Amino acid sequence: MQAAPVRATAIPSFTDALRAVESLLMSSGQRTARRNAWTSVLEDRRRAKDRVEAQRVLEQAAHRS
């Protein structure tokens, strides 16, 4: 019984594959704009989570008074 051959190159991740397709289909400016938009979405989600947490803390403090 023979051992399976070992791959010499790493298999790219799904994210790497998407970025490769993206680079073929979009210009540099479009890629930058999309990444900036996604960064903004993530930052908005973080701020919304922080607002919910702050509201919860304030409501708990109000009930203790």
Phi, psi and omega per residue, in radians:
M1 nan 2.266 -3.109
Q2 -1.709 2.585 3.084
A3 -1.306 2.639 3.107
A4 -1.164 2.519 3.132
P5 -1.123 2.569 3.140
V6 -1.609 2.343 3.114
R7 -1.291 2.365 3.141
A8 -1.482 -0.405 -3.125
T9 -2.059 2.598 3.137
A10 -1.292 2.543 3.069
I11 -1.351 2.213 -3.120
P12 -1.159 2.598 3.115
S13 -1.296 2.920 3.109
F14 -1.048 -0.709 3.122
T15 -1.091 -0.753 3.105
D16 -1.059 -0.719 3.135
A17 -1.130 -0.746 3.112
L18 -1.099 -0.716 3.117
R19 -1.114 -0.646 3.111
A20 -1.131 -0.772 3.096
V21 -1.110 -0.757 3.126
E22 -1.013 -0.741 -3.108
S23 -1.154 -0.519 3.094
L24 -1.312 -0.596 -3.021
L25 -1.625 -0.438 -3.036
M26 -2.063 2.644 3.028
S27 -1.333 2.938 -3.112
S28 -1.024 -0.755 -3.135
G29 -1.094 -0.672 3.122
Q30 -1.171 -0.693 3.108
R31 -1.096 -0.772 -3.138
T32 -1.097 -0.772 3.139
A33 -1.081 -0.728 -3.137
R34 -1.145 -0.741 3.136
R35 -1.159 -0.686 3.091
N36 -1.109 -0.714 3.121
A37 -1.101 -0.746 3.139
W38 -1.141 -0.690 3.084
T39 -1.054 -0.700 3.107
S40 -1.127 -0.705 3.112
V41 -1.067 -0.811 -3.137
L42 -1.107 -0.689 3.118
E43 -1.167 -0.693 3.079
D44 -1.084 -0.711 3.111
R45 -1.118 -0.709 3.132
R46 -1.116 -0.767 3.121
R47 -1.128 -0.673 3.106
A48 -1.108 -0.725 3.101
K49 -1.099 -0.736 3.108
D50 -1.104 -0.689 3.119
R51 -1.108 -0.756 3.131
V52 -1.082 -0.759 3.135
E53 -1.128 -0.747 3.128
A54 -1.107 -0.717 3.117
Q55 -1.093 -0.726 3.128
R56 -1.098 -0.760 3.133
V57 -1.109 -0.758 3.141
L58 -1.114 -0.717 3.121
E59 -1.148 -0.662 3.083
Q60 -1.139 -0.721 3.121
A61 -1.129 -0.658 -3.140
A62 -1.167 -0.631 3.141
H63 -1.273 -0.426 3.133
R64 -1.385 -0.397 -3.078
S65 -1.266 nan nan
